[in-house]
Structures are given as C-alpha cells and as structure tokens.
C-alpha cells in the first residue's frame, strides 16, 4: 500500500479520485466500523463516517450500560457485580472501533494516529482533536492511503 512507499510519504500525489461529495449514511458508518474495520487502524475515514459512528457509539453504549447497571442494582450485590462486569465489557467492545475510526480520521487530515494522545491534555488537547476531526481531509493521496469513499 502507499504507507510502505517512502516516496509517497514525502510528496503528495494527485489522485483522479476526489473527496466524497455526499455524506455517508449512518447505517453504513456503523456497518463499516463494527464489521469491516473493527481493528483496522490503517487507512483513512471521512468526516461523516467518524461523526455518525461517534454519535451511534455514545448513544447505544450509554443506553446499554444504563440498562445493565439499573437491572444489576435490582438484584443486590451479586447482580451489581455481574452488571458492572458486563458494563465494562460493553464499554471495551464499543471503545475499540471508536479508537480505530478516530485514528483513521486523523490519518485523513494528515496526522498520525498517535495524535490521539494529545487528548490527554485537558481542554487544549481536546480542542486540537475536535478541530482535527472537523477539518476536511487532504485532497491528495497521503502516506496513510487513498482518499476515503462514502460509497459501500
């Protein structure tokens, strides 16, 4: 792929492909992030793929964890322990593809996936991450691969 080529990492390469002209459907974003690219930290993701998956992730992980913790509290100490464990597992299952799509989104704007660690800096780091997520991606093939497509 383009990542191995030292030449592509130094010079942007024009592509016949252009930036996606329309947004990706939310269901497509969820399908890509959960089924096709669950552990894929390489490549690039469009803004719509990232934001739709982030909204889905926050909504459904919150609902599932709330239900688990409520039901667990109804069954006393053991129920609470089991529901807390299940809630932790659900959080991890939702966190992995979120980190993956976040890394790919950073690749689209020309930054390394390690740039995620800047989010550990309160306020200023979050500002830079949100700005990177909201920026339009590079219009050329970069060292992380071809332009993302919103069609599946």
N, C-alpha and C positions, 0 to 999 in steps of 0.2 A: 504494500500500500504506500501511500505518499509519505507516511511517517518515517519509513526506513531511508528514504532518499535524502541525503544531505543537501542536495541541490534545491529541493522544494522548501526546505526549512530556511533557506537564505533569501529566496526570491519568490514573490507572489506570482502565481501562474494564472493567466487569464483562462477562463473556462467558457465554453459555449453555453453552459447551464447558467441560469440567472437565479436570483433569490426567489423564494416561494412568493407567488403573487396573492395567494389566499391563505386564510388561516386553516390549520388542521382541525378536524372535528375532534371534540373532546373524547369521544369513544375511541377514536384512532390513537390519540395520545396515550390513553390508558392501556390500550392493547399493545402498543409498541413498548412502553416502559415496563409492563408486567410480563409480557410473553416473549417478545423478541429480544429485548435488550436489558434484561433484568440485572445481569452482572457486567454489562458492556460499558466500560469506562473510556473507550476509544471512539473516535468519530465526532460528529457534530449533531446538535439538536437545534431546531428552530425555536423562536420565542413562543409560538403558540403551543408547541409540544411541551415545553417546560412549564409554562403558566397553567395550562389545562391540567397537567398531571399534578402540579403542586396543589391546585385547588381541590382536585379529587382526593389526593393524599390526605390533606388536612381535614377535609370533611369526613371521609369514611373512617380514617384511623381514630378520629375523635369520637365518632358515634360508636364504633365497636368497643373502644376502650371504656367509654362511659357505661355502656350496657354491661360489659363484663364486670366492672367494679361495683355497679349497683346490684347486680344479681349475686355477686360474691358476698356483698355485705349482708344479704338476707340470710345467708347460711352460716353465720358465725365466723369463728377464727379460721377453721379449715377452708371454708368457702372463700374467705377473703384472701387466704394464702394462694389457693388454686387460681382464683380470678386474677390476682396480681401477677402470677407467673404467666398466665395466658395473655394478659395485657402487655407484659414485657415482650413476649414472643411476637405478638401482633405488631408492636412498635418496631421491632427489628425487621420484620417482614416488609413493612412499609418504608422503613428508612433506607434500606439497601438500594432499591430502584430510584429513590429520591436523590441520593448521593450520586448515583450513576448519571441520571439525566442532568443534574447540576454540573457535573464535571463536563459532560458533552456540551452543555450550553456555554460554559466558559471557553471550551475549545472553539466554538463558533465565533466568539469575539476575539480570538487570538491569544487567550490566556491559558496557562497550564491548569490542569485540574487541581493541583496543589494550592492554587489561589483560594480554594475553599477555606483554608486555614486562616485566612485573613478575617473571616467571620468570628474568630475567637476574640478579636479586639472589639469591645463593646462600642456601639454607635458608629464610630468611624469605619470599622471593618464592615459592619452591616451596610453602611451607606455605599461603600465601594462594590460590595457583592450585588446589592439590588440594582445599582447603576449598570453593572456588567450584565446582569440578567435582562435588563430592559433595553440595552443597546441593540441596534441592528447588527447582525453578524457581518463578517468580512464578505466582500463580494467576489473574492477570488479563492482558488484552492489554496489552503494554507497547510502547514506542516501536520495538521490533525486530520486532513482528509478533504473529500469533496463537499460541496455545498449540500446542506440538508434538503430533503424533499418533503413536502407535506402531503404527497400522494402515496397511498399504500396499495 
